[in-house]
Amino acid sequence: MSSLSFMFLLPLLLLLVVPRISVIGDGDGEDYAGQQWCVADVQTPDDELQASIKWACEQQGVDCSLIQENQPCYQPNNVKDHADFVFNSYFQKFKKQGGDCYFNGAAIITELDPSHDNCHFEYLP
């Protein structure tokens, strides 16, 4: 086979062999691939999570109201779940200004939407 024929067959072969990547979405035209949320690391002790929650809630623009009693993100009522919501609120608000998902090692990034029941975790592109 000549090198010229090989140059034409190689792209065709790659199209047949390389698997197609499916786009993640809900059918409304929005692409959810690459979205990230910030949540508490399950290995972090509650007292460290609580200190980080307190600090984050003191930052202007971080929404901690939804983890209060009778609000949608109050249940489950535990430090880890409340930290998940607060850490993500902070991360989404400040990531474009250099804010991170660290919280002294108490948080991690996830690509799985942690929203549950009526508790919606914000995602800002």
N, C-alpha and C positions, 0 to 999 in steps of 0.2 A: 504494500500500500504506500502510495507516495505521501510525502509530508503535507502536500496541499489537501489531499483527501482527508487526512487525519485532522487537520485544522478545522475542517467543516463538520466532521463527525463527532469530535470531542464535545462541543457545546450541546449537541443533540443528545449524546450519551449522558452528560451531566443532568440534563433536564429529566431524563427518564429514571436516573438512579437516585438523585438527591431528593429526600422526602420534602414535601411541601410543609411549610409552617402555617398552622392555622392561627387565625387572628382571634384573640380573646375578646369577647364583647357580648352584649345582650340582644343584638339584633337591631338596635336603634341607631346604628351608625357610629357609635362611640367605641373607641378602642381602649380597653382596660389593661393592655399589656404594659408592664413596667411600672404600674402604680405601686407605691410603697406607703406603709403605715408604720408608726412607731409604737411598740408595746413593751410592757415590762418583761424583763428576763425572769422566768420562773424560779431561777436559782437565787434571786436576790431576797434577802431577809425583809420581812414586813417593815421593820423600823427604818431601814434604808429607803424603801419605797415610799413610806409615809413622809420622810424628810424631803424627798424629791417632789412628791405631790405638793407639799406645802410651798416649796420654792417656785415650782412652775405656776401654781395658782396665784402667786404674787406678781407674775409678769403680766403687764398690760396686754389685753387681747386674748388671753388664754381663757377658754370657757370651762369653768369648773362647776357651773350651776347645774349641769345635767347629771352630776353624780350625787346631788343632794336628795334627801328623802322625798319620795313621791314624784321623782323625775325619771325620765326614761332610762337613764344609765345608772341608776342607784342599785338595781339588782343585776347580777348577784352582789350582795353587800359585803365585799371583802376588799382588802387593800390592793391585791393584785389587779382585780378587774377595774377598780377605780383608777389605779395607776395607768393601766392600758389607755383609758379614755383621755386622761389628762396629758400623758406623754404625747399622744398623737395630736391632741389639740395644740400643744406647744410646737411640735415638729411641723405641722402643716402651716401654722401661722408664721414661723420664723425661718423655715428652710431656705427661702429665697434670699434672706439676709445673712445667711451663714449659720443659722441655728442648726444644731445636729440632734441626733437621737442617741445620746450617750448617757446623760444623767448619772455621771460618776460610775459608769459600767452597769447601771441598773436596767438599761433598756436595749432593745434590739429592733432591727428592721424586719418587717414581714411583707410579703407580697400577697398574703391572703387577707382579705377584708375582714377585720375583727368585729364588724357590726353584728348585732344579734337582737332578736325580738324587735322592740321599738327603739333601740339604741343605735343610732347611725353614727359611724365614725367618719368624720370628714376626710375627704381627699382633695387637695388643691394641686393642680398641675404646676 
